[in-house]
Amino acid sequence: MPDQNTNPGLLRRRSKVLQFLVIELSAIGLLLLVGSFAVVVRWSDSTLAFSINIVTIVAAAAVAIIPIAFFAIAPILPRGNKPEQH
């Protein structure tokens, strides 16, 4: 049975999934943190409240866009040189 760790395609997919998880969990954490500030705290400065709301919206958009950026967009693969057949 071949060793799975020697397959470069599998290692590349694992690395991509790990990167996705780290970035997505960071974006979700930011969304939860800023969203809780936006809901729980009453800001006396309207500019600060508006800024918190904008950051919340941007974090929510990032959470939605990150999976598309990682998995829906097909990678551009370099063309391999085919050996000539005689």
Biopython code that builds the backbone (N, CA, C, O; Angstrom):
import numpy as np
from Bio.PDB.StructureBuilder import StructureBuilder

atoms = [
    (1, "MET", "N", (0.852, -1.174, 0.000)),
    (1, "MET", "CA", (0.000, 0.000, 0.000)),
    (1, "MET", "C", (0.897, 1.235, 0.000)),
    (1, "MET", "O", (1.785, 1.344, 0.846)),
    (2, "PRO", "N", (0.686, 2.169, -0.930)),
    (2, "PRO", "CA", (1.545, 3.342, -1.000)),
    (2, "PRO", "C", (1.321, 4.272, 0.193)),
    (2, "PRO", "O", (0.214, 4.396, 0.717)),
    (3, "ASP", "N", (2.405, 4.913, 0.596)),
    (3, "ASP", "CA", (2.333, 5.851, 1.704)),
    (3, "ASP", "C", (1.643, 7.133, 1.247)),
    (3, "ASP", "O", (2.016, 7.703, 0.222)),
    (4, "GLN", "N", (0.642, 7.592, 1.996)),
    (4, "GLN", "CA", (-0.117, 8.776, 1.600)),
    (4, "GLN", "C", (0.710, 10.045, 1.712)),
    (4, "GLN", "O", (0.432, 11.018, 1.010)),
    (5, "ASN", "N", (1.722, 10.062, 2.576)),
    (5, "ASN", "CA", (2.507, 11.274, 2.777)),
    (5, "ASN", "C", (3.448, 11.561, 1.617)),
    (5, "ASN", "O", (3.985, 12.666, 1.530)),
    (6, "THR", "N", (3.665, 10.603, 0.725)),
    (6, "THR", "CA", (4.557, 10.845, -0.396)),
    (6, "THR", "C", (3.823, 11.450, -1.589)),
    (6, "THR", "O", (4.465, 11.849, -2.560)),
    (7, "ASN", "N", (2.518, 11.525, -1.541)),
    (7, "ASN", "CA", (1.729, 12.085, -2.637)),
    (7, "ASN", "C", (1.730, 13.610, -2.543)),
    (7, "ASN", "O", (1.142, 14.160, -1.611)),
    (8, "PRO", "N", (2.381, 14.314, -3.492)),
    (8, "PRO", "CA", (2.426, 15.780, -3.403)),
    (8, "PRO", "C", (1.060, 16.435, -3.577)),
    (8, "PRO", "O", (0.821, 17.505, -3.017)),
    (9, "GLY", "N", (0.167, 15.824, -4.332)),
    (9, "GLY", "CA", (-1.177, 16.380, -4.497)),
    (9, "GLY", "C", (-1.952, 16.369, -3.193)),
    (9, "GLY", "O", (-2.669, 17.319, -2.878)),
    (10, "LEU", "N", (-1.804, 15.287, -2.431)),
    (10, "LEU", "CA", (-2.483, 15.178, -1.145)),
    (10, "LEU", "C", (-1.921, 16.196, -0.152)),
    (10, "LEU", "O", (-2.673, 16.817, 0.599)),
    (11, "LEU", "N", (-0.612, 16.362, -0.153)),
    (11, "LEU", "CA", (0.002, 17.340, 0.746)),
    (11, "LEU", "C", (-0.435, 18.759, 0.399)),
    (11, "LEU", "O", (-0.655, 19.581, 1.289)),
    (12, "ARG", "N", (-0.559, 19.041, -0.888)),
    (12, "ARG", "CA", (-0.986, 20.370, -1.324)),
    (12, "ARG", "C", (-2.439, 20.619, -0.901)),
    (12, "ARG", "O", (-2.778, 21.722, -0.473)),
    (13, "ARG", "N", (-3.297, 19.600, -1.019)),
    (13, "ARG", "CA", (-4.703, 19.757, -0.606)),
    (13, "ARG", "C", (-4.813, 19.944, 0.895)),
    (13, "ARG", "O", (-5.597, 20.767, 1.366)),
    (14, "ARG", "N", (-4.023, 19.174, 1.655)),
    (14, "ARG", "CA", (-4.050, 19.328, 3.111)),
    (14, "ARG", "C", (-3.594, 20.715, 3.518)),
    (14, "ARG", "O", (-4.179, 21.331, 4.408)),
    (15, "SER", "N", (-2.548, 21.206, 2.866)),
    (15, "SER", "CA", (-2.046, 22.542, 3.163)),
    (15, "SER", "C", (-3.099, 23.592, 2.836)),
    (15, "SER", "O", (-3.288, 24.544, 3.593)),
    (16, "LYS", "N", (-3.783, 23.420, 1.712)),
    (16, "LYS", "CA", (-4.811, 24.371, 1.309)),
    (16, "LYS", "C", (-5.984, 24.348, 2.286)),
    (16, "LYS", "O", (-6.518, 25.403, 2.630)),
    (17, "VAL", "N", (-6.384, 23.182, 2.730)),
    (17, "VAL", "CA", (-7.487, 23.073, 3.687)),
    (17, "VAL", "C", (-7.083, 23.680, 5.030)),
    (17, "VAL", "O", (-7.887, 24.351, 5.678)),
    (18, "LEU", "N", (-5.839, 23.444, 5.446)),
    (18, "LEU", "CA", (-5.366, 24.013, 6.701)),
    (18, "LEU", "C", (-5.326, 25.536, 6.623)),
    (18, "LEU", "O", (-5.735, 26.212, 7.566)),
    (19, "GLN", "N", (-4.837, 26.084, 5.509)),
    (19, "GLN", "CA", (-4.848, 27.538, 5.317)),
    (19, "GLN", "C", (-6.272, 28.077, 5.350)),
    (19, "GLN", "O", (-6.544, 29.104, 5.972)),
    (20, "PHE", "N", (-7.171, 27.380, 4.681)),
    (20, "PHE", "CA", (-8.568, 27.798, 4.664)),
    (20, "PHE", "C", (-9.139, 27.836, 6.078)),
    (20, "PHE", "O", (-9.794, 28.807, 6.458)),
    (21, "LEU", "N", (-8.894, 26.788, 6.854)),
    (21, "LEU", "CA", (-9.440, 26.729, 8.207)),
    (21, "LEU", "C", (-8.903, 27.857, 9.079)),
    (21, "LEU", "O", (-9.659, 28.471, 9.833)),
    (22, "VAL", "N", (-7.616, 28.134, 8.986)),
    (22, "VAL", "CA", (-7.029, 29.198, 9.795)),
    (22, "VAL", "C", (-7.624, 30.552, 9.417)),
    (22, "VAL", "O", (-8.005, 31.329, 10.292)),
    (23, "ILE", "N", (-7.702, 30.832, 8.133)),
    (23, "ILE", "CA", (-8.218, 32.131, 7.694)),
    (23, "ILE", "C", (-9.716, 32.258, 7.986)),
    (23, "ILE", "O", (-10.173, 33.308, 8.437)),
    (24, "GLU", "N", (-10.468, 31.206, 7.732)),
    (24, "GLU", "CA", (-11.917, 31.257, 7.971)),
    (24, "GLU", "C", (-12.233, 31.395, 9.458)),
    (24, "GLU", "O", (-13.113, 32.169, 9.836)),
    (25, "LEU", "N", (-11.524, 30.653, 10.299)),
    (25, "LEU", "CA", (-11.765, 30.761, 11.739)),
    (25, "LEU", "C", (-11.353, 32.132, 12.263)),
    (25, "LEU", "O", (-11.988, 32.655, 13.178)),
    (26, "SER", "N", (-10.310, 32.716, 11.704)),
    (26, "SER", "CA", (-9.922, 34.078, 12.092)),
    (26, "SER", "C", (-11.007, 35.075, 11.709)),
    (26, "SER", "O", (-11.347, 35.960, 12.495)),
    (27, "ALA", "N", (-11.547, 34.933, 10.506)),
    (27, "ALA", "CA", (-12.606, 35.841, 10.062)),
    (27, "ALA", "C", (-13.874, 35.661, 10.901)),
    (27, "ALA", "O", (-14.537, 36.641, 11.241)),
    (28, "ILE", "N", (-14.207, 34.429, 11.229)),
    (28, "ILE", "CA", (-15.386, 34.185, 12.071)),
    (28, "ILE", "C", (-15.169, 34.755, 13.473)),
    (28, "ILE", "O", (-16.082, 35.337, 14.058)),
    (29, "GLY", "N", (-13.961, 34.587, 14.010)),
    (29, "GLY", "CA", (-13.641, 35.155, 15.322)),
    (29, "GLY", "C", (-13.760, 36.667, 15.325)),
    (29, "GLY", "O", (-14.298, 37.252, 16.264)),
    (30, "LEU", "N", (-13.251, 37.307, 14.260)),
    (30, "LEU", "CA", (-13.371, 38.759, 14.150)),
    (30, "LEU", "C", (-14.833, 39.176, 14.044)),
    (30, "LEU", "O", (-15.253, 40.156, 14.659)),
    (31, "LEU", "N", (-15.601, 38.431, 13.266)),
    (31, "LEU", "CA", (-17.023, 38.733, 13.125)),
    (31, "LEU", "C", (-17.742, 38.625, 14.470)),
    (31, "LEU", "O", (-18.538, 39.497, 14.820)),
    (32, "LEU", "N", (-17.469, 37.572, 15.215)),
    (32, "LEU", "CA", (-18.111, 37.409, 16.524)),
    (32, "LEU", "C", (-17.681, 38.495, 17.508)),
    (32, "LEU", "O", (-18.501, 39.012, 18.266)),
    (33, "LEU", "N", (-16.402, 38.833, 17.494)),
    (33, "LEU", "CA", (-15.903, 39.844, 18.413)),
    (33, "LEU", "C", (-16.489, 41.223, 18.110)),
    (33, "LEU", "O", (-17.032, 41.881, 18.997)),
    (34, "VAL", "N", (-16.376, 41.647, 16.875)),
    (34, "VAL", "CA", (-16.868, 42.974, 16.497)),
    (34, "VAL", "C", (-18.392, 43.008, 16.524)),
    (34, "VAL", "O", (-18.984, 44.017, 16.908)),
    (35, "GLY", "N", (-19.026, 41.917, 16.120)),
    (35, "GLY", "CA", (-20.490, 41.863, 16.161)),
    (35, "GLY", "C", (-21.025, 41.961, 17.575)),
    (35, "GLY", "O", (-22.046, 42.605, 17.815)),
    (36, "SER", "N", (-20.338, 41.323, 18.513)),
    (36, "SER", "CA", (-20.788, 41.424, 19.906)),
    (36, "SER", "C", (-20.591, 42.837, 20.440)),
    (36, "SER", "O", (-21.417, 43.325, 21.212)),
    (37, "PHE", "N", (-19.503, 43.501, 20.039)),
    (37, "PHE", "CA", (-19.337, 44.897, 20.426)),
    (37, "PHE", "C", (-20.436, 45.767, 19.835)),
    (37, "PHE", "O", (-20.940, 46.677, 20.494)),
    (38, "ALA", "N", (-20.803, 45.487, 18.597)),
    (38, "ALA", "CA", (-21.833, 46.303, 17.944)),
    (38, "ALA", "C", (-23.196, 46.130, 18.601)),
    (38, "ALA", "O", (-23.985, 47.073, 18.650)),
    (39, "VAL", "N", (-23.476, 44.939, 19.104)),
    (39, "VAL", "CA", (-24.792, 44.659, 19.679)),
    (39, "VAL", "C", (-24.865, 45.021, 21.162)),
    (39, "VAL", "O", (-25.861, 45.588, 21.611)),
    (40, "VAL", "N", (-23.824, 44.700, 21.919)),
    (40, "VAL", "CA", (-23.878, 44.829, 23.371)),
    (40, "VAL", "C", (-23.583, 46.251, 23.850)),
    (40, "VAL", "O", (-24.289, 46.771, 24.713)),
    (41, "VAL", "N", (-22.554, 46.876, 23.301)),
    (41, "VAL", "CA", (-22.105, 48.172, 23.809)),
    (41, "VAL", "C", (-22.833, 49.298, 23.079)),
    (41, "VAL", "O", (-22.978, 49.270, 21.857)),
    (42, "ARG", "N", (-23.282, 50.276, 23.838)),
    (42, "ARG", "CA", (-23.892, 51.475, 23.268)),
    (42, "ARG", "C", (-22.809, 52.550, 23.194)),
    (42, "ARG", "O", (-22.379, 53.085, 24.216)),
    (43, "TRP", "N", (-22.380, 52.854, 21.982)),
    (43, "TRP", "CA", (-21.320, 53.828, 21.787)),
    (43, "TRP", "C", (-21.911, 55.222, 21.835)),
    (43, "TRP", "O", (-22.934, 55.492, 21.207)),
    (44, "SER", "N", (-21.263, 56.118, 22.587)),
    (44, "SER", "CA", (-21.749, 57.497, 22.665)),
    (44, "SER", "C", (-21.325, 58.295, 21.440)),
    (44, "SER", "O", (-21.993, 59.253, 21.052)),
    (45, "ASP", "N", (-20.206, 57.894, 20.832)),
    (45, "ASP", "CA", (-19.722, 58.575, 19.634)),
    (45, "ASP", "C", (-20.322, 57.886, 18.408)),
    (45, "ASP", "O", (-20.107, 56.694, 18.191)),
    (46, "SER", "N", (-21.065, 58.633, 17.620)),
    (46, "SER", "CA", (-21.741, 58.033, 16.466)),
    (46, "SER", "C", (-20.745, 57.585, 15.392)),
    (46, "SER", "O", (-21.005, 56.624, 14.668)),
    (47, "THR", "N", (-19.614, 58.276, 15.288)),
    (47, "THR", "CA", (-18.598, 57.880, 14.309)),
    (47, "THR", "C", (-18.006, 56.526, 14.661)),
    (47, "THR", "O", (-17.783, 55.689, 13.786)),
    (48, "LEU", "N", (-17.753, 56.317, 15.939)),
    (48, "LEU", "CA", (-17.220, 55.029, 16.389)),
    (48, "LEU", "C", (-18.237, 53.915, 16.184)),
    (48, "LEU", "O", (-17.866, 52.817, 15.768)),
    (49, "ALA", "N", (-19.499, 54.171, 16.464)),
    (49, "ALA", "CA", (-20.555, 53.174, 16.249)),
    (49, "ALA", "C", (-20.676, 52.826, 14.770)),
    (49, "ALA", "O", (-20.837, 51.659, 14.411)),
    (50, "PHE", "N", (-20.599, 53.840, 13.915)),
    (50, "PHE", "CA", (-20.659, 53.607, 12.473)),
    (50, "PHE", "C", (-19.465, 52.778, 12.009)),
    (50, "PHE", "O", (-19.616, 51.875, 11.186)),
    (51, "SER", "N", (-18.284, 53.083, 12.534)),
    (51, "SER", "CA", (-17.080, 52.325, 12.176)),
    (51, "SER", "C", (-17.190, 50.862, 12.605)),
    (51, "SER", "O", (-16.814, 49.963, 11.852)),
    (52, "ILE", "N", (-17.697, 50.627, 13.797)),
    (52, "ILE", "CA", (-17.887, 49.252, 14.280)),
    (52, "ILE", "C", (-18.873, 48.510, 13.383)),
    (52, "ILE", "O", (-18.662, 47.338, 13.072)),
    (53, "ASN", "N", (-19.937, 49.174, 12.966)),
    (53, "ASN", "CA", (-20.910, 48.540, 12.069)),
    (53, "ASN", "C", (-20.291, 48.207, 10.715)),
    (53, "ASN", "O", (-20.573, 47.148, 10.154)),
    (54, "ILE", "N", (-19.460, 49.084, 10.188)),
    (54, "ILE", "CA", (-18.797, 48.836, 8.913)),
    (54, "ILE", "C", (-17.842, 47.649, 9.029)),
    (54, "ILE", "O", (-17.806, 46.794, 8.144)),
    (55, "VAL", "N", (-17.076, 47.593, 10.106)),
    (55, "VAL", "CA", (-16.150, 46.462, 10.303)),
    (55, "VAL", "C", (-16.926, 45.156, 10.442)),
    (55, "VAL", "O", (-16.471, 44.118, 9.960)),
    (56, "THR", "N", (-18.078, 45.190, 11.085)),
    (56, "THR", "CA", (-18.911, 43.994, 11.209)),
    (56, "THR", "C", (-19.387, 43.517, 9.838)),
    (56, "THR", "O", (-19.368, 42.320, 9.551)),
    (57, "ILE", "N", (-19.805, 44.439, 9.011)),
    (57, "ILE", "CA", (-20.271, 44.081, 7.664)),
    (57, "ILE", "C", (-19.125, 43.535, 6.824)),
    (57, "ILE", "O", (-19.299, 42.556, 6.097)),
    (58, "VAL", "N", (-17.959, 44.158, 6.917)),
    (58, "VAL", "CA", (-16.793, 43.687, 6.164)),
    (58, "VAL", "C", (-16.379, 42.289, 6.629)),
    (58, "VAL", "O", (-16.033, 41.444, 5.804)),
    (59, "ALA", "N", (-16.411, 42.039, 7.931)),
    (59, "ALA", "CA", (-16.066, 40.713, 8.447)),
    (59, "ALA", "C", (-17.071, 39.663, 7.973)),
    (59, "ALA", "O", (-16.684, 38.542, 7.643)),
    (60, "ALA", "N", (-18.347, 40.016, 7.938)),
    (60, "ALA", "CA", (-19.361, 39.081, 7.443)),
    (60, "ALA", "C", (-19.153, 38.787, 5.961)),
    (60, "ALA", "O", (-19.306, 37.646, 5.526)),
    (61, "ALA", "N", (-18.808, 39.806, 5.189)),
    (61, "ALA", "CA", (-18.532, 39.599, 3.762)),
    (61, "ALA", "C", (-17.295, 38.721, 3.575)),
    (61, "ALA", "O", (-17.263, 37.874, 2.683)),
    (62, "ALA", "N", (-16.284, 38.921, 4.410)),
    (62, "ALA", "CA", (-15.078, 38.096, 4.322)),
    (62, "ALA", "C", (-15.388, 36.633, 4.622)),
    (62, "ALA", "O", (-14.872, 35.734, 3.958)),
    (63, "VAL", "N", (-16.227, 36.399, 5.618)),
    (63, "VAL", "CA", (-16.612, 35.020, 5.956)),
    (63, "VAL", "C", (-17.315, 34.363, 4.771)),
    (63, "VAL", "O", (-17.154, 33.164, 4.541)),
    (64, "ALA", "N", (-18.088, 35.135, 4.024)),
    (64, "ALA", "CA", (-18.801, 34.586, 2.871)),
    (64, "ALA", "C", (-17.892, 34.411, 1.654)),
    (64, "ALA", "O", (-18.083, 33.477, 0.875)),
    (65, "ILE", "N", (-16.914, 35.290, 1.484)),
    (65, "ILE", "CA", (-16.082, 35.273, 0.277)),
    (65, "ILE", "C", (-14.904, 34.309, 0.382)),
    (65, "ILE", "O", (-14.456, 33.784, -0.638)),
    (66, "ILE", "N", (-14.399, 34.066, 1.570)),
    (66, "ILE", "CA", (-13.211, 33.213, 1.737)),
    (66, "ILE", "C", (-13.405, 31.817, 1.151)),
    (66, "ILE", "O", (-12.508, 31.353, 0.448)),
    (67, "PRO", "N", (-14.523, 31.109, 1.392)),
    (67, "PRO", "CA", (-14.675, 29.785, 0.766)),
    (67, "PRO", "C", (-14.707, 29.846, -0.755)),
    (67, "PRO", "O", (-14.219, 28.936, -1.426)),
    (68, "ILE", "N", (-15.276, 30.905, -1.295)),
    (68, "ILE", "CA", (-15.310, 31.048, -2.747)),
    (68, "ILE", "C", (-13.898, 31.245, -3.276)),
    (68, "ILE", "O", (-13.516, 30.647, -4.282)),
    (69, "ALA", "N", (-13.132, 32.077, -2.604)),
    (69, "ALA", "CA", (-11.768, 32.342, -3.052)),
    (69, "ALA", "C", (-10.892, 31.096, -2.968)),
    (69, "ALA", "O", (-10.001, 30.913, -3.796)),
    (70, "PHE", "N", (-11.134, 30.240, -1.981)),
    (70, "PHE", "CA", (-10.296, 29.062, -1.812)),
    (70, "PHE", "C", (-10.708, 27.890, -2.699)),
    (70, "PHE", "O", (-9.847, 27.195, -3.239)),
    (71, "PHE", "N", (-12.000, 27.665, -2.856)),
    (71, "PHE", "CA", (-12.430, 26.415, -3.477)),
    (71, "PHE", "C", (-13.206, 26.561, -4.784)),
    (71, "PHE", "O", (-13.229, 25.618, -5.576)),
    (72, "ALA", "N", (-13.822, 27.671, -5.032)),
    (72, "ALA", "CA", (-14.628, 27.789, -6.247)),
    (72, "ALA", "C", (-13.832, 28.272, -7.444)),
    (72, "ALA", "O", (-14.162, 27.944, -8.584)),
    (73, "ILE", "N", (-12.796, 29.043, -7.199)),
    (73, "ILE", "CA", (-11.968, 29.546, -8.289)),
    (73, "ILE", "C", (-10.937, 28.485, -8.635)),
    (73, "ILE", "O", (-10.131, 28.084, -7.796)),
    (74, "ALA", "N", (-10.976, 28.040, -9.877)),
    (74, "ALA", "CA", (-10.055, 26.988, -10.307)),
    (74, "ALA", "C", (-8.639, 27.545, -10.420)),
    (74, "ALA", "O", (-8.442, 28.650, -10.924)),
    (75, "PRO", "N", (-7.655, 26.779, -9.950)),
    (75, "PRO", "CA", (-6.277, 27.254, -10.051)),
    (75, "PRO", "C", (-5.792, 27.216, -11.498)),
    (75, "PRO", "O", (-6.224, 26.378, -12.289)),
    (76, "ILE", "N", (-4.909, 28.116, -11.824)),
    (76, "ILE", "CA", (-4.305, 28.125, -13.152)),
    (76, "ILE", "C", (-3.048, 27.264, -13.085)),
    (76, "ILE", "O", (-2.086, 27.597, -12.392)),
    (77, "LEU", "N", (-3.073, 26.185, -13.794)),
    (77, "LEU", "CA", (-1.960, 25.245, -13.766)),
    (77, "LEU", "C", (-1.019, 25.521, -14.926)),
    (77, "LEU", "O", (-1.472, 25.834, -16.027)),
    (78, "PRO", "N", (0.285, 25.411, -14.695)),
    (78, "PRO", "CA", (1.224, 25.612, -15.798)),
    (78, "PRO", "C", (1.149, 24.437, -16.763)),
    (78, "PRO", "O", (0.898, 23.297, -16.373)),
    (79, "ARG", "N", (1.372, 24.748, -18.020)),
    (79, "ARG", "CA", (1.357, 23.689, -19.034)),
    (79, "ARG", "C", (2.640, 22.880, -18.939)),
    (79, "ARG", "O", (3.736, 23.434, -18.859)),
    (80, "GLY", "N", (2.492, 21.596, -18.950)),
    (80, "GLY", "CA", (3.663, 20.723, -18.923)),
    (80, "GLY", "C", (4.152, 20.471, -20.335)),
    (80, "GLY", "O", (3.360, 20.432, -21.276)),
    (81, "ASN", "N", (5.435, 20.303, -20.481)),
    (81, "ASN", "CA", (6.005, 19.990, -21.776)),
    (81, "ASN", "C", (5.833, 18.505, -22.045)),
    (81, "ASN", "O", (6.321, 17.668, -21.285)),
    (82, "LYS", "N", (5.149, 18.188, -23.111)),
    (82, "LYS", "CA", (4.935, 16.791, -23.465)),
    (82, "LYS", "C", (6.152, 16.296, -24.269)),
    (82, "LYS", "O", (6.638, 16.988, -25.163)),
    (83, "PRO", "N", (6.620, 15.120, -23.944)),
    (83, "PRO", "CA", (7.741, 14.592, -24.734)),
    (83, "PRO", "C", (7.278, 14.270, -26.145)),
    (83, "PRO", "O", (6.176, 13.767, -26.363)),
    (84, "GLU", "N", (8.136, 14.568, -27.076)),
    (84, "GLU", "CA", (7.782, 14.316, -28.474)),
    (84, "GLU", "C", (7.842, 12.824, -28.775)),
    (84, "GLU", "O", (8.739, 12.112, -28.323)),
    (85, "GLN", "N", (6.871, 12.378, -29.545)),
    (85, "GLN", "CA", (6.832, 10.974, -29.910)),
    (85, "GLN", "C", (7.292, 10.819, -31.365)),
    (85, "GLN", "O", (6.843, 11.551, -32.247)),
    (86, "HIS", "N", (8.180, 9.872, -31.599)),
    (86, "HIS", "CA", (8.707, 9.640, -32.957)),
    (86, "HIS", "C", (8.147, 8.389, -33.530)),
    (86, "HIS", "O", (8.473, 8.028, -34.661)),
]
sb = StructureBuilder()
sb.init_structure("model")
sb.init_model(0)
sb.init_chain("A")
sb.init_seg("    ")
for serial, (resi, resn, name, xyz) in enumerate(atoms, 1):
    if name == "N":
        sb.init_residue(resn, " ", resi, " ")
    sb.init_atom(name, np.array(xyz, "f"), 0.0, 1.0, " ", f" {name:<3s}", serial, name[0])
structure = sb.get_structure()
